[in-house]
Amino acid sequence: MVTGGVKIASTTSLQKLSLLLVAVSSFLIPFMGSSLSIALPLIQNDLAVDILVLGWIPTAFTLANAALVLPFGRLADIHGRKKIFTYGITIYTIASFLAVFSSTGLMLIFFSFLQGVGCAMIFATGVALLISIFPQKHRGEVLGIYLTAVYVGLFLGPLLGGFLAHNLGWESIFLANVPIGLFLLSLILTSFRGEWKSADGEKFDRIGTIIYIFSLSVLMYGISTLNEVLGKTFLIIGFVSLILFLIIERRSSSPIIPLNIFKNRITSFSGVALFLVTVSTSAMWTLISLYLQELRGLDPLTTAIILAVQPLAVAVLSPLVGRMVDTNNNKIVNIVGAIICTAGLVILSFLDGKSSLVQLILGLLMVGIGMGLFTTPTNRNFLQSISSKYYGVGSATMSTMVFIGQTVSLGVLLSILTKYMGTVQLLPPTYPFFIEGLQFSFLIFAVTCAIGVVVSLIIREKMKTQA
């Protein structure tokens, strides 16, 4: 552990406290996201928003994460991981409170974006804190516990969020974050001593950061509006700006992302695999929530119980898989996971208005089992292949892959739905078009996940050559 550049021993109590803080904060974010998916139909009716504005409420959250988590990871390496982590909890808590008072869809999009800013700070530093404090021999297990917290949030989000939304309105979902955020801040301020940084005194690349945020934001907006001429224009501008960013980073003496970490093929291919599987699974919640509540007429709580099948499977499997890869360094479990996940998405691509709920639950369960087997070893492969100097930016890069994947997933979904439905509210006359969009979306996601299987196979071969 490093405090102000001085190494001191990590104590058991510090390890437990850091795991508690990171786990609870990592629970909050997916809890909010999965709860919000359940509440979207209620928000649509209450604020009278169309399908495009409705889709931008969760998209703004993931866009903020995707654009900002990497710069915050670099800032954390320079100024301190605990400091950025604390700022993240503070901003997230304030934004959650203010979102309660939203009276229009645009206001809710803004506060959702502000929540994403806080979330970017949390996810840029949470895993970096854990791998800074815990020894290498326990990292698989710790990452498994961390992922369990994430998926317990996804599991309880629909259940508790569905209950809150059904009985107290969608505003209560945002308000529920506030006391937990205040609890975390009290622990940090009273008990979490020390600071962890690895690039103290180094410069922060402001120009590169501005270009990165601009390029990623424009790129993601272009993906979400791909059916429009303006969307295609934004997509091209985003790609050109991203190429410019990479050129600047290669020449920078203090880049926000050291490109040399990707010279290790295990690092680069693990990031790609994580991105592809995230794209394949992230929009599933929004899609199935609308399907169950609007087309099948189920209430939010019943919808939540069905949706909870997938994260529950991941939450149960993650710590077990983490301990297994720590002990055996199994190189095939992530490949099996990606294959099972692909099969689950194929099953979901055959849903229609009269499909059995058993089919839906089976598809969700297979996606959950696949994610439980895939995520922990892939994350471990990524983090184990970078040096300790880059823990902050490495953790942030891994989170960036996830959040870009989530944004792309939602953007692809919005693009497909608006292609089939147009920018209208989801009402009975548009249900057949929604079903067509749903089936095509899951088919695209299944193909994307299958590509993730191929990339995972390449990772296995690279690990064999380095063994």
C-alpha positions in Angstrom: 0.0 0.0 0.0 1.2 3.5 -0.7 0.4 6.5 1.4 1.8 9.8 0.1 4.5 7.7 -1.8 5.5 5.7 1.4 4.9 2.0 1.5 3.3 0.6 4.7 1.7 -2.7 5.5 -1.9 -3.4 4.5 -3.8 -4.5 7.6 -6.6 -7.0 7.7 -9.0 -4.4 9.0 -8.1 -2.0 6.2 -8.6 -4.8 3.6 -12.1 -5.6 5.1 -13.1 -1.9 5.1 -11.9 -1.3 1.6 -13.8 -4.4 0.4 -16.9 -3.2 2.2 -16.7 0.3 0.7 -16.0 -0.8 -2.8 -18.6 -3.6 -2.6 -21.4 -1.4 -1.3 -20.7 1.4 -3.8 -20.5 -1.1 -6.6 -23.8 -2.4 -5.5 -25.4 1.0 -5.7 -24.7 1.7 -9.3 -26.2 -1.5 -10.9 -29.0 -1.3 -8.3 -29.9 2.1 -9.8 -29.5 1.0 -13.4 -31.7 -2.1 -13.0 -34.3 -0.3 -10.9 -34.5 2.4 -13.6 -35.1 -0.2 -16.3 -38.2 -1.4 -14.3 -39.4 2.2 -13.8 -39.1 3.3 -17.5 -42.7 2.5 -18.3 -43.9 4.5 -15.3 -41.6 7.4 -16.3 -42.9 7.3 -19.8 -46.5 7.7 -18.6 -45.7 10.2 -15.8 -43.5 12.6 -17.9 -45.1 11.8 -21.3 -41.9 11.2 -23.1 -41.4 9.4 -26.4 -39.3 6.3 -26.9 -36.1 8.2 -27.9 -36.1 10.5 -24.8 -37.0 7.5 -22.7 -34.1 5.6 -24.0 -31.7 8.5 -23.3 -32.4 8.4 -19.6 -30.3 5.2 -19.0 -28.1 6.1 -22.0 -27.0 9.4 -20.5 -25.9 7.6 -17.4 -23.8 5.1 -19.3 -22.4 7.8 -21.7 -21.1 9.8 -18.7 -19.4 6.6 -17.4 -17.9 5.7 -20.8 -16.5 9.2 -21.4 -15.2 10.0 -18.0 -14.1 6.9 -16.2 -10.7 6.8 -18.0 -9.7 10.5 -17.2 -10.8 9.9 -13.6 -8.6 6.8 -13.5 -5.6 8.8 -14.6 -6.5 11.6 -12.1 -6.7 9.0 -9.3 -3.2 7.6 -10.1 -1.9 11.2 -9.9 -3.9 12.7 -7.0 -5.1 9.7 -5.0 -7.6 6.9 -5.6 -9.4 7.4 -2.3 -9.8 11.1 -3.0 -11.5 10.5 -6.4 -13.5 7.6 -4.9 -14.8 10.0 -2.2 -15.7 12.7 -4.7 -17.6 10.1 -6.7 -19.8 8.9 -3.8 -20.5 12.6 -3.0 -21.6 13.6 -6.5 -23.6 10.4 -7.0 -25.5 10.9 -3.8 -26.3 14.6 -4.6 -27.4 13.7 -8.1 -29.7 11.0 -6.9 -31.4 13.4 -4.5 -31.9 16.1 -7.1 -33.3 13.6 -9.6 -36.3 13.1 -7.4 -37.5 16.6 -8.3 -37.4 16.1 -12.1 -40.5 17.3 -13.8 -39.5 16.7 -17.5 -37.7 14.0 -19.3 -34.8 16.3 -20.1 -34.3 17.2 -16.4 -34.1 13.5 -15.6 -31.6 12.9 -18.4 -29.4 15.7 -16.9 -29.5 14.3 -13.4 -28.9 10.7 -14.8 -25.8 12.1 -16.5 -24.7 13.7 -13.3 -25.1 10.4 -11.5 -23.0 8.9 -14.2 -20.2 11.4 -13.5 -20.1 10.2 -9.9 -20.3 6.6 -10.9 -17.3 7.1 -13.3 -15.2 8.3 -10.3 -16.3 5.2 -8.3 -15.6 2.7 -11.0 -12.4 4.4 -12.0 -11.0 3.8 -8.5 -12.9 0.9 -6.8 -11.1 -2.1 -8.3 -7.8 -0.1 -8.3 -8.1 0.3 -4.5 -8.8 -3.4 -4.0 -5.8 -4.5 -6.1 -3.6 -1.9 -4.4 -4.6 -3.2 -0.9 -5.0 -6.9 -1.4 -2.1 -9.3 -2.2 -2.0 -10.9 -5.6 -2.9 -14.4 -4.3 -6.4 -13.2 -3.2 -7.3 -11.0 -6.3 -9.4 -13.6 -8.0 -11.5 -14.1 -4.9 -11.7 -10.3 -4.2 -12.7 -9.6 -7.8 -15.3 -12.4 -7.5 -16.8 -10.8 -4.3 -16.7 -7.4 -6.1 -18.7 -8.8 -9.0 -21.1 -10.5 -6.6 -21.8 -7.1 -5.1 -22.4 -5.7 -8.7 -24.8 -8.5 -9.5 -26.6 -8.5 -6.2 -27.3 -4.9 -7.1 -28.7 -6.1 -10.4 -30.6 -8.8 -8.6 -32.2 -6.6 -5.9 -32.6 -3.6 -8.2 -35.6 -5.1 -10.1 -37.1 -6.6 -6.9 -36.7 -3.6 -4.5 -36.9 -1.1 -7.4 -40.0 -2.8 -8.7 -41.6 -2.7 -5.2 -40.6 1.0 -4.7 -41.8 2.1 -8.1 -45.1 0.2 -7.8 -45.9 1.5 -4.4 -44.1 4.9 -4.0 -43.4 6.0 -7.6 -40.3 6.1 -9.7 -38.9 9.0 -7.6 -38.4 6.6 -4.7 -35.8 4.7 -6.6 -33.5 7.7 -6.8 -34.2 8.6 -3.2 -33.2 5.2 -1.9 -29.6 5.9 -3.0 -29.2 8.8 -0.6 -29.0 7.2 2.8 -26.6 4.5 1.5 -24.4 7.2 0.0 -24.3 9.1 3.3 -23.4 5.9 5.1 -20.4 5.3 2.8 -19.2 8.9 3.2 -19.3 8.6 7.0 -17.2 5.5 6.9 -14.7 7.1 4.5 -14.3 10.2 6.6 -14.1 8.5 10.0 -12.3 5.2 9.3 -10.7 4.8 5.9 -7.2 6.1 6.5 -4.4 6.5 3.9 -4.1 7.3 0.2 -3.1 5.3 -2.8 -1.4 6.8 -5.8 1.3 5.7 -8.3 1.9 8.7 -10.5 2.3 11.5 -7.9 3.6 14.7 -9.4 3.0 13.6 -13.0 1.1 15.8 -15.4 -2.5 15.3 -16.5 -3.1 15.4 -20.3 -5.8 18.0 -20.5 -5.8 18.3 -24.3 -6.0 14.5 -24.8 -8.8 14.3 -22.2 -10.9 17.0 -23.9 -10.5 15.3 -27.3 -11.2 11.9 -25.7 -14.5 13.1 -24.0 -15.6 14.9 -27.2 -14.8 11.9 -29.5 -16.5 9.3 -27.3 -19.6 11.5 -26.7 -20.0 12.3 -30.4 -19.4 8.6 -31.3 -22.0 7.3 -28.8 -24.5 9.9 -29.9 -24.0 8.9 -33.5 -24.6 5.2 -32.6 -27.9 6.1 -30.8 -29.2 8.1 -33.8 -27.7 6.0 -36.6 -31.0 6.1 -38.5 -30.7 9.8 -39.1 -28.3 11.6 -41.4 -27.1 13.7 -38.5 -26.3 10.4 -36.6 -24.2 9.1 -39.4 -22.3 12.4 -39.5 -21.7 12.3 -35.8 -20.4 8.8 -36.1 -17.8 9.8 -38.7 -16.7 12.8 -36.7 -16.4 10.6 -33.6 -14.2 8.0 -35.3 -12.0 10.7 -36.8 -11.7 12.4 -33.4 -10.9 9.1 -31.7 -8.1 8.4 -34.2 -6.7 11.9 -33.5 -6.8 11.1 -29.7 -4.8 7.9 -30.2 -2.2 9.9 -32.2 -1.9 12.5 -29.5 -1.7 9.9 -26.8 1.1 8.0 -28.6 3.2 11.2 -28.6 2.2 12.5 -25.2 4.8 12.2 -22.3 1.9 11.8 -19.8 -1.1 10.2 -21.6 -4.4 9.6 -19.8 -4.1 6.0 -21.2 -0.6 4.6 -21.7 -1.0 2.7 -25.0 2.0 0.5 -24.1 -0.2 -1.5 -21.7 -2.0 -2.9 -24.8 1.3 -4.3 -26.2 0.5 -7.3 -24.0 -2.0 -9.3 -26.2 -3.7 -10.8 -23.1 -4.6 -7.2 -21.9 -5.8 -6.1 -25.3 -7.8 -9.2 -26.2 -9.3 -9.4 -22.7 -10.5 -5.8 -23.0 -12.1 -6.6 -26.4 -13.8 -9.8 -25.1 -15.2 -7.8 -22.1 -16.5 -5.1 -24.5 -18.2 -7.6 -26.9 -20.0 -9.5 -24.1 -21.1 -6.3 -22.5 -22.5 -5.0 -25.8 -24.4 -8.3 -26.1 -26.1 -8.2 -22.7 -26.5 -4.6 -21.4 -29.6 -3.5 -23.3 -31.4 -6.7 -22.4 -32.9 -5.3 -19.3 -34.5 -2.3 -21.0 -35.8 -4.5 -23.8 -37.3 -7.2 -21.6 -38.7 -4.7 -19.1 -40.7 -3.0 -21.8 -41.7 -6.3 -23.3 -43.1 -7.8 -20.0 -44.9 -4.6 -18.8 -46.2 -3.2 -22.0 -46.9 -6.3 -24.2 -47.5 -8.9 -21.6 -49.2 -6.6 -19.1 -47.2 -7.6 -16.0 -46.7 -5.3 -13.1 -43.3 -3.9 -12.2 -42.8 -6.3 -9.2 -43.6 -9.4 -11.3 -41.3 -8.1 -14.0 -38.6 -7.6 -11.5 -38.8 -11.2 -10.2 -38.4 -12.6 -13.7 -35.5 -10.3 -14.5 -33.7 -11.1 -11.3 -33.0 -14.6 -12.5 -30.0 -13.5 -14.6 -28.1 -11.4 -12.0 -28.8 -14.0 -9.3 -27.0 -16.6 -11.3 -24.0 -14.3 -11.8 -23.9 -13.3 -8.1 -23.9 -17.0 -7.0 -21.2 -18.1 -9.5 -18.8 -15.1 -9.3 -17.0 -15.8 -5.9 -16.9 -19.5 -6.7 -15.3 -18.9 -10.1 -12.9 -16.3 -8.5 -11.6 -18.8 -6.0 -11.3 -21.5 -8.7 -9.2 -19.4 -11.0 -7.0 -18.3 -8.1 -6.3 -21.9 -7.3 -6.3 -23.6 -10.7 -5.8 -20.7 -13.1 -8.4 -22.4 -15.4 -8.1 -21.0 -18.9 -11.3 -22.4 -20.4 -14.0 -21.4 -18.0 -14.5 -17.9 -19.6 -14.8 -19.5 -23.0 -17.5 -21.9 -21.8 -19.3 -18.9 -20.2 -19.3 -16.9 -23.5 -20.7 -19.9 -25.3 -23.6 -20.4 -22.8 -24.3 -16.6 -22.9 -24.6 -16.7 -26.7 -27.0 -19.7 -26.5 -29.2 -17.8 -24.1 -29.4 -14.7 -26.4 -30.4 -17.0 -29.3 -33.3 -18.3 -27.2 -34.4 -14.8 -26.4 -34.3 -13.8 -30.1 -37.3 -16.1 -30.7 -39.6 -14.2 -28.2 -42.9 -12.9 -29.5 -46.1 -11.7 -28.0 -47.3 -15.3 -27.2 -44.0 -16.9 -26.0 -44.0 -18.9 -22.9 -42.4 -17.3 -19.8 -40.4 -20.5 -19.4 -38.6 -19.7 -22.6 -37.8 -16.2 -21.4 -36.6 -17.4 -18.0 -34.5 -20.1 -19.6 -32.8 -17.5 -21.8 -32.2 -15.2 -18.9 -30.8 -18.0 -16.8 -28.4 -19.1 -19.5 -27.1 -15.5 -20.0 -26.6 -15.3 -16.2 -24.7 -18.5 -16.0 -22.6 -17.5 -18.9 -21.8 -14.1 -17.5 -20.9 -15.7 -14.1 -18.4 -18.0 -15.8 -17.0 -15.4 -18.1 -16.6 -12.1 -16.2 -14.3 -12.9 -13.2 -11.5 -14.7 -15.1 -11.6 -12.2 -18.0 -11.2 -9.3 -15.5 -8.5 -11.1 -13.7 -6.6 -11.8 -17.0 -6.8 -8.1 -17.8 -5.6 -6.8 -14.5 -2.9 -9.5 -14.0 -1.2 -8.5 -17.2 -0.5 -4.8 -16.3 2.1 -3.4 -13.9 1.2 -1.9 -10.5 2.1 1.6 -11.8 -1.0 1.5 -14.0 -3.6 0.0 -11.5 -5.7 3.1 -11.6 -5.7 3.7 -15.3 -5.9 -0.1 -15.9 -9.0 -0.4 -13.7 -10.5 2.6 -15.4 -9.7 1.1 -18.8 -11.5 -2.1 -17.9 -14.4 -0.1 -16.7 -14.3 2.0 -19.9 -14.7 -1.2 -21.9 -17.8 -2.1 -19.9 -19.3 1.4 -20.0 -18.6 1.9 -23.7 -20.1 -1.6 -24.3 -23.2 -0.6 -22.3 -23.6 2.7 -24.2 -23.1 0.9 -27.6 -25.6 -1.7 -26.5 -28.2 0.9 -25.7 -27.3 2.9 -28.8 -27.8 -0.2 -31.0 -31.1 -0.9 -29.3 -32.4 2.7 -29.8 -31.2 2.6 -33.4 -33.0 -0.7 -34.1 -36.2 0.3 -32.2 -36.5 3.7 -33.9 -35.9 2.0 -37.3 -38.9 -0.3 -36.7 -41.1 2.0 -34.7 -40.0 5.6 -35.3 -39.9 8.1 -32.4 -43.3 7.3 -30.9 -44.6 6.0 -27.6 -44.9 2.3 -27.2 -48.6 1.7 -27.6 -50.7 -1.2 -28.9 -50.6 -0.2 -32.6 -46.8 -0.3 -32.5 -46.5 -3.6 -30.6 -45.8 -5.8 -33.7 -43.0 -3.4 -34.8 -41.6 -3.6 -31.3 -41.5 -7.4 -31.4 -39.7 -7.3 -34.8 -37.1 -4.9 -33.2 -36.8 -7.1 -30.2 -36.1 -10.2 -32.2 -33.6 -8.5 -34.5 -31.8 -6.9 -31.5 -31.3 -10.2 -29.7 -30.0 -11.7 -32.9 -27.5 -9.0 -33.3 -26.4 -9.4 -29.7 -26.1 -13.2 -30.1 -23.8 -12.7 -33.0 -21.7 -10.1 -31.1 -21.4 -12.5 -28.1 -20.3 -15.3 -30.5 -17.4 -13.1 -31.7 -16.6 -12.7 -28.0 -16.2 -16.5 -27.9 -13.6 -16.4 -30.7 -11.7 -13.6 -28.9 -11.7 -15.6 -25.7 -10.2 -18.6 -27.6 -7.4 -16.3 -28.8 -6.7 -15.2 -25.2 -6.4 -18.9 -24.2 -3.8 -19.5 -26.9 -1.9 -16.3 -25.9 -1.8 -17.5 -22.3 -0.5 -20.9 -23.4 2.4 -19.3 -25.3 3.3 -17.1 -22.2 3.0 -20.0 -19.7 
